[in-house]
């Protein structure tokens, strides 16, 4: 479901940007058997501040199996990767 939202945003990204999932609130509405093909669909619903809001649905051959709301943000790739590296560098290595 997150990938469906990311694919909708991809054509709107500038060079050096990517979209990241911020939150997802999903209800599983029906079981699907192991091995069944599950497809997802995302529908853009607007913005919530700087976040992009999507209605998401998952379906198998029998119908809907999940639905919910997904929020994504567009961020600068280098800034995100730099923040991630710095966060790991400051971890207490004694805990690892």
N, C-alpha and C positions, 0 to 999 in steps of 0.2 A: 504494500500500500504506500509506503514511503517512496519507493522507486517511481511509482506512478506520478506522485506529486513532483518529484525531482525532474522527471522527464518533461512535465508541463513547463517548468521554469527554465529549463536548459536553453531554449532559443532566446531567452531574454537576458542571459548573462553576458557581461562584457568580458573581454580578455582578462584573465587573472582572477576571475570570480568563480565561486561555486555556491551551490545551495546546500544547506545543512538542515537536517531535521531537528526541530526544537521540542516538539511534543507530538504525541499521538494518543488519542483516546478511542479505543476500539471496543466494540461489543461483538463477541462471537455469537451469531444468531442461529447457526445450525452446524451439525457435524459434517465433515467431508471424509470419505474413506481414504486410507493410505494409497498413494499412487495416483489419485485423481488429479486432473489438471485444474488448477485454480487460477483464475485471471482476476486482475484488479483494475479499477477505474478510479480516476481522481477528477473531480470537478472543481475548478477555481471558484471560490465564493467571495473573494475580496481580501482586504487586509485588516489586520488587528495591530495597529501601530505600525511597526516596521516588519511585522511578520505577514507571510502570505498564508491564507487560510484555504484549505481544501476539504471537500466532502469526499470520503473514500469508501469504496465498496469492494468486497471480494466475492466472487461467484464461482461455482462449479457447474457441472452439467445439470444439476438439480435445482439451481437457483442461488440466491444469496446465502453466503455463509458468514459474512461479517460486514460491519459498517462502522463508520466513525468519522472523526475530525482529525486532521493532521495540519500542523503549522510548520512552516519552513522559513529560514532567513537566508538572504543573499549576503555572502561575506567575501572579503579579500582572501584568496588562497594563501598567499605568503604570510599575511598577518595571523591567520588561523594556525598555520603550521608552526610559525615562530612561537606563538603562545603555548602550543602543545609541547614543543621542545623545552621551553623554559619551565613549564609546570613539572615535567619529568626530571629536569636537572635539579630542581629544588627539593625533590623527595628525599627523605631520610633513607640512605642506602642501608642502614642497619636493619631496617624493616624488611628488606628484600631478601 
